[in-house]
């Protein structure tokens, strides 16, 4: 039976920090790609952004870490069997430290709230044209992550007697990744 996901009680978290890059020495071609990285320090459930040469299908993408050992981890749910051959790369742990209070649509029409730290984080990323990792958390536990650019002027919009809103746009780099929980 299919899992139905609705745009209801959706949380949107924004990257607030990106850790120092850890060198990747290898990535396997397997039903779940295994990443070799000496003393990476990641734990199951961490999110990482990859910068990869050779295996271009993974470049600039965000993945959840699983199967952690001291010197390796799996890219949860990512089948790398038919990907190009890995040459070199790095991984950076993502901290999702700010959240939007009132997201309502994917291209985002968000309630305009000058106290919403998540909105100001998006405006800062937009102004500096910086990439950010984005995590959508749905009420049924599903997660959706991607890396990309943010467009957020925080200009108020709306109609008379309506809630004041502002538009936010995300442009993804690489492909997004979905997780069941």
C-alpha positions in Angstrom: 0.0 0.0 0.0 1.3 3.4 -0.9 2.2 6.0 1.8 0.2 9.1 1.3 2.0 12.4 2.2 0.1 15.6 2.6 1.3 19.2 2.8 0.1 19.4 6.4 2.2 20.0 9.5 5.4 20.1 7.4 8.5 21.3 9.0 11.3 22.9 7.0 14.8 23.1 8.5 17.6 25.1 7.0 21.4 24.4 7.2 22.9 26.6 9.9 26.4 25.1 9.8 28.5 23.0 7.6 31.4 21.1 9.3 34.9 20.9 8.1 35.3 18.6 5.0 36.4 15.0 5.6 38.3 13.4 2.8 36.7 10.5 1.0 39.1 7.9 -0.2 36.6 5.6 -2.0 32.9 5.0 -2.8 31.8 1.5 -3.8 29.5 0.7 -6.7 26.8 -1.2 -4.7 23.1 -1.4 -3.9 24.0 1.0 -1.0 27.1 3.0 -1.7 29.7 2.6 1.0 31.9 5.7 1.6 35.5 5.2 3.0 36.7 8.1 5.1 39.2 7.7 7.9 38.0 8.9 11.3 35.0 10.8 9.8 33.2 11.0 13.2 29.7 10.6 11.8 26.9 8.7 13.5 23.8 7.0 12.0 21.2 9.6 11.1 23.6 12.4 10.4 23.2 14.3 7.1 26.2 15.0 4.9 26.7 17.0 1.7 29.1 15.4 -0.8 31.6 17.1 -3.1 32.7 14.3 -5.5 34.8 14.0 -8.7 34.3 11.1 -11.0 31.1 9.7 -9.5 29.3 12.9 -10.6 25.8 11.5 -9.7 26.6 12.2 -6.0 28.1 15.7 -6.4 26.4 18.5 -4.4 23.9 16.0 -3.0 22.7 15.5 0.6 22.5 12.0 2.1 21.6 10.5 5.4 24.3 8.4 6.9 23.8 4.8 8.0 25.8 1.6 8.7 28.6 3.7 10.4 32.0 2.2 11.2 35.2 4.0 12.3 36.4 4.5 8.7 33.2 4.1 6.6 29.5 4.8 6.3 26.7 4.0 3.9 24.7 6.5 1.8 21.3 5.4 3.1 19.1 4.1 0.2 21.4 5.2 -2.6 22.2 2.6 -5.2 25.5 3.5 -6.7 25.9 0.3 -8.8 25.7 2.0 -12.2 27.4 5.3 -11.3 30.6 6.6 -12.8 33.9 5.6 -11.1 34.8 7.6 -8.0 38.0 9.7 -8.3 38.2 11.9 -5.2 35.9 13.9 -2.9 34.9 15.0 0.5 31.9 15.0 2.9 30.6 17.7 5.2 28.2 17.1 8.1 25.2 19.4 8.0 23.7 21.0 11.1 20.0 21.9 10.5 19.8 24.5 13.3 17.1 26.8 12.1 13.5 26.1 11.1 10.8 28.0 9.4 7.7 28.5 11.6 5.0 28.6 9.0 5.8 27.0 5.6 2.8 26.3 3.4 3.9 25.6 -0.2 7.1 24.2 -1.8 8.0 27.4 -3.7 7.0 28.8 -0.4 4.5 31.3 0.5 5.4 31.6 4.2 3.8 33.7 6.8 5.8 37.0 7.2 7.1 36.9 10.7 10.0 39.2 11.7 10.7 36.9 14.6 11.2 33.8 12.5 14.9 33.0 12.6 14.5 30.5 9.8 13.3 33.2 7.4 16.2 35.4 8.2 18.6 32.5 7.7 17.1 32.1 4.2 17.4 35.8 3.5 21.0 35.8 4.5 21.7 32.8 2.2 19.8 34.5 -0.6 21.7 37.8 -0.2 25.1 36.0 -0.2 24.0 33.6 -2.9 25.2 30.8 -0.7 24.2 27.2 -1.1 22.2 25.7 1.8 21.0 22.2 2.6 17.2 22.0 3.1 15.3 19.3 5.0 11.5 18.9 4.8 10.0 16.8 7.6 6.5 15.6 7.0 3.9 14.7 9.7 4.0 11.0 8.7 7.8 10.9 9.4 9.0 11.1 5.8 12.0 13.3 5.1 13.1 15.1 1.9 16.6 16.7 1.6 18.5 18.6 -1.0 21.2 21.1 -1.5 20.7 24.3 -3.4 20.2 28.0 -3.7 17.6 30.1 -1.8 15.7 33.1 -3.1 14.1 35.1 -0.2 13.7 38.9 -0.2 11.3 38.8 2.8 9.2 41.4 1.0 5.7 41.3 2.5 2.8 40.4 0.2 -0.9 39.8 0.6 -4.3 41.4 0.3 -6.4 43.6 2.5 -7.5 41.8 5.7 -5.4 38.7 4.7 -2.4 37.3 6.5 0.9 39.0 5.5 3.1 36.5 3.6 6.5 36.4 1.9 7.7 34.2 -1.0 10.7 31.8 -0.8 12.1 29.8 -3.7 14.5 26.9 -3.6 16.7 25.9 -6.6 18.1 22.4 -6.1 21.6 21.3 -7.2 21.9 17.7 -8.0 19.0 15.5 -7.1 16.9 15.5 -3.9 16.8 12.4 -1.7 13.7 11.1 0.2 13.7 8.9 3.3 10.8 7.0 4.9 11.5 8.3 8.4 
